[in-house]
Amino acid sequence: MASIVIGTEASRSAQFAASELQYHIEKITGVRLPVVHDTQPVKGVRVLVGDSKATAALGLHNADFQNQEYLILFRPNTLVLMGRDKRDM
């Protein structure tokens, strides 16, 4: 089992990315992964989407990326998907 993890104050871009990822994983596998906030406990593999406390703990921050720069990073039981988000208006 896995969970898609976003920050409690996730940007609209990160929220949209998490829901799109959830949708496509369900279409491919038939399994609907839960989207949870980084303050909630997670069992199993974490798919970190966007800036959160969990990505900060790995030393990763959206502000460190240039425009159109993205990261796909694998760690034990963790997949990180993040990049430079536009500011919410």
C-alpha positions in Angstrom: 0.0 0.0 0.0 1.1 3.6 -0.6 -0.2 7.1 0.0 0.2 10.3 -1.9 1.4 12.9 0.6 1.0 16.7 0.2 1.8 19.6 2.6 -1.0 20.9 4.8 -0.6 24.2 2.9 0.0 22.6 -0.5 -0.1 24.9 -3.5 -2.9 24.5 -6.0 -0.4 23.0 -8.4 0.6 20.3 -5.9 -3.0 19.6 -5.0 -3.9 19.2 -8.7 -0.8 17.1 -9.4 -1.7 14.8 -6.4 -5.3 14.3 -7.7 -4.1 13.7 -11.3 -1.6 11.1 -10.0 -4.3 9.5 -7.9 -6.6 9.4 -10.9 -4.1 7.9 -13.3 -2.8 5.3 -10.9 -6.4 4.2 -10.3 -7.0 4.0 -14.1 -3.9 1.9 -14.6 -4.1 -0.4 -11.5 -7.7 -0.2 -10.2 -6.3 0.9 -6.8 -7.2 4.3 -5.5 -4.3 5.6 -3.4 -5.3 8.0 -0.6 -4.1 11.6 -0.7 -3.1 12.6 2.8 -1.5 15.7 4.5 2.0 15.4 5.8 0.7 15.7 9.4 -1.1 12.4 9.0 0.5 9.0 9.7 1.3 7.0 6.5 1.8 3.3 6.3 3.8 1.9 3.4 5.4 3.8 0.6 5.1 7.6 0.5 4.7 9.5 -2.8 5.6 13.0 -1.8 4.1 15.6 -4.2 5.3 19.2 -3.9 6.6 21.1 -0.9 5.9 19.6 2.5 7.4 18.9 5.9 8.4 15.5 4.6 10.3 17.0 1.6 11.9 19.7 3.9 13.2 16.9 6.1 15.0 15.6 3.0 16.5 19.0 2.5 14.2 19.7 -0.6 12.3 23.0 -1.1 10.3 24.3 -4.1 12.1 27.6 -3.9 15.4 25.9 -4.7 14.3 25.0 -8.2 14.5 27.2 -11.3 11.4 27.7 -13.5 10.5 24.5 -15.4 13.0 22.5 -13.2 11.6 19.3 -11.6 12.8 16.4 -9.5 11.9 12.7 -9.4 13.8 11.2 -6.5 13.7 7.7 -5.1 14.5 7.0 -1.4 13.7 3.9 0.7 9.9 3.7 0.8 9.6 7.2 -0.7 9.1 8.7 -4.1 9.5 12.5 -4.4 7.8 14.4 -7.2 8.4 18.2 -7.0 9.5 21.3 -8.8 9.1 25.0 -8.9 5.3 25.9 -8.5 3.8 29.1 -9.6 2.6 31.2 -6.7 -1.1 30.8 -5.9 -3.1 33.9 -6.7 
